[in-house]
Amino acid sequence: MHHGIVQRKKMKTKIKKVDDNAFDLYQVECKKTAVYPTIGKKFVYPVIGLVGEAGEVSEKIKKVFRDDGGKLTKEKSIEIAKELGDVLWYIAQISTELKIKLSDVAKVNIEKLSSRQERNQLHGSGDNR
């Protein structure tokens, strides 16, 4: 319950415009390094990669609690940031394969979250809150 309260307080600040150029440039640069096989549809491989990388983020955080008593060191934070970068790369690739601009993904997500915030629906579950 405490986490939800903290989350709502952090979201009180009005969300600013998404920088289309930064997201779209990142997506273009990622595409230059995209070398992977087509498995059925071209988006399947990056979806599988996304799941794997998200699991690696989870593993790194699990080990912070298991090995370091929950204390996040600078070194662990850097390791997690690298894994999050891999997650972002796969999201960019999935978006590219589906012909969706990464800036549009970010904008739609911010609009969804802003709407939920305005309606006091940040808590709970389900896509259509």
HUPE-V180200 format. One record per residue. N is the residue number from 0. RES is the residue in one small letter. PHI is phi in degrees with one decimal (* if undefined). BURIAL is b if it has 9 or more other C-alpha atoms within 8 Angstrom, else e. D_LAST is the distance of its C-alpha to the last C-alpha in whole Angstrom. Layout:
BEGIN
n: <N & N>
res: <RES & RES>
phi: <PHI & PHI>
burial: <BURIAL & BURIAL>
d_last: <D_LAST & D_LAST>
END
This chain:
BEGIN
n: <0 & 1 & 2 & 3 & 4 & 5 & 6 & 7 & 8 & 9 & 10 & 11 & 12 & 13 & 14 & 15 & 16 & 17 & 18 & 19 & 20 & 21 & 22 & 23 & 24 & 25 & 26 & 27 & 28 & 29 & 30 & 31 & 32 & 33 & 34 & 35 & 36 & 37 & 38 & 39 & 40 & 41 & 42 & 43 & 44 & 45 & 46 & 47 & 48 & 49 & 50 & 51 & 52 & 53 & 54 & 55 & 56 & 57 & 58 & 59 & 60 & 61 & 62 & 63 & 64 & 65 & 66 & 67 & 68 & 69 & 70 & 71 & 72 & 73 & 74 & 75 & 76 & 77 & 78 & 79 & 80 & 81 & 82 & 83 & 84 & 85 & 86 & 87 & 88 & 89 & 90 & 91 & 92 & 93 & 94 & 95 & 96 & 97 & 98 & 99 & 100 & 101 & 102 & 103 & 104 & 105 & 106 & 107 & 108 & 109 & 110 & 111 & 112 & 113 & 114 & 115 & 116 & 117 & 118 & 119 & 120 & 121 & 122 & 123 & 124 & 125 & 126 & 127 & 128>
res: <m & h & h & g & i & v & q & r & k & k & m & k & t & k & i & k & k & v & d & d & n & a & f & d & l & y & q & v & e & c & k & k & t & a & v & y & p & t & i & g & k & k & f & v & y & p & v & i & g & l & v & g & e & a & g & e & v & s & e & k & i & k & k & v & f & r & d & d & g & g & k & l & t & k & e & k & s & i & e & i & a & k & e & l & g & d & v & l & w & y & i & a & q & i & s & t & e & l & k & i & k & l & s & d & v & a & k & v & n & i & e & k & l & s & s & r & q & e & r & n & q & l & h & g & s & g & d & n & r>
phi: <* & -57.3 & -58.7 & -63.3 & -65.3 & -61.1 & -60.1 & -63.8 & -63.9 & -64.4 & -83.6 & -61.9 & -66.6 & -63.3 & -76.1 & -86.2 & -59.6 & -78.0 & -80.6 & -53.7 & -60.5 & -63.5 & -65.0 & -69.4 & -65.2 & -58.1 & -62.0 & -63.9 & -65.6 & -61.9 & -58.0 & -64.8 & -105.4 & -85.4 & -129.7 & -156.2 & -75.6 & -86.6 & -116.0 & 69.2 & -89.2 & -64.8 & -80.3 & -63.1 & -58.6 & -66.5 & -65.3 & -62.9 & -62.4 & -60.3 & -61.5 & -62.8 & -68.7 & -61.7 & -63.5 & -66.6 & -60.2 & -59.3 & -61.8 & -61.7 & -69.1 & -57.0 & -69.8 & -60.3 & -77.4 & -68.9 & -97.8 & -120.7 & 61.7 & 86.1 & -86.6 & -86.9 & -82.8 & -60.8 & -63.0 & -64.8 & -61.7 & -65.4 & -60.9 & -65.5 & -60.0 & -63.4 & -66.1 & -63.0 & -61.8 & -65.1 & -60.2 & -61.6 & -59.6 & -65.9 & -62.8 & -62.4 & -68.5 & -60.2 & -60.6 & -60.8 & -63.5 & -91.4 & 59.5 & -117.7 & -69.7 & -60.8 & -63.3 & -68.6 & -59.8 & -63.8 & -62.7 & -62.0 & -66.0 & -63.7 & -61.4 & -62.3 & -66.7 & -62.8 & -62.3 & -62.7 & -62.9 & -61.5 & -95.5 & 55.3 & -121.0 & -68.2 & -86.0 & 95.4 & -144.6 & 104.7 & -70.2 & -103.0 & -82.6>
burial: <e & e & e & e & e & e & e & b & e & e & b & e & e & e & e & e & e & e & e & e & e & e & b & b & e & b & b & e & e & b & b & e & e & e & e & e & e & b & e & e & e & b & b & b & b & b & b & e & b & b & e & e & b & b & e & b & b & e & e & b & b & e & b & b & b & e & e & b & e & e & e & e & e & e & e & b & b & e & b & b & e & e & b & b & e & b & b & e & b & b & b & b & b & b & b & b & b & e & e & b & b & b & b & b & b & b & b & e & e & b & e & e & b & b & e & b & b & e & e & e & b & e & e & e & e & e & e & e & e>
d_last: <18 & 21 & 19 & 15 & 18 & 19 & 16 & 15 & 19 & 19 & 16 & 18 & 20 & 19 & 19 & 22 & 22 & 22 & 26 & 26 & 30 & 29 & 26 & 28 & 32 & 30 & 29 & 33 & 34 & 33 & 34 & 37 & 37 & 35 & 38 & 36 & 37 & 35 & 34 & 33 & 31 & 31 & 28 & 28 & 31 & 28 & 25 & 28 & 29 & 25 & 25 & 28 & 28 & 24 & 27 & 29 & 27 & 26 & 30 & 31 & 29 & 30 & 33 & 33 & 32 & 35 & 37 & 37 & 36 & 32 & 34 & 33 & 36 & 36 & 38 & 35 & 32 & 34 & 34 & 30 & 30 & 32 & 30 & 27 & 29 & 29 & 25 & 25 & 28 & 27 & 23 & 26 & 28 & 25 & 24 & 28 & 28 & 25 & 27 & 24 & 24 & 23 & 23 & 20 & 18 & 18 & 18 & 15 & 13 & 14 & 13 & 9 & 10 & 12 & 9 & 7 & 10 & 11 & 9 & 10 & 6 & 8 & 9 & 8 & 7 & 6 & 6 & 4 & 0>
END
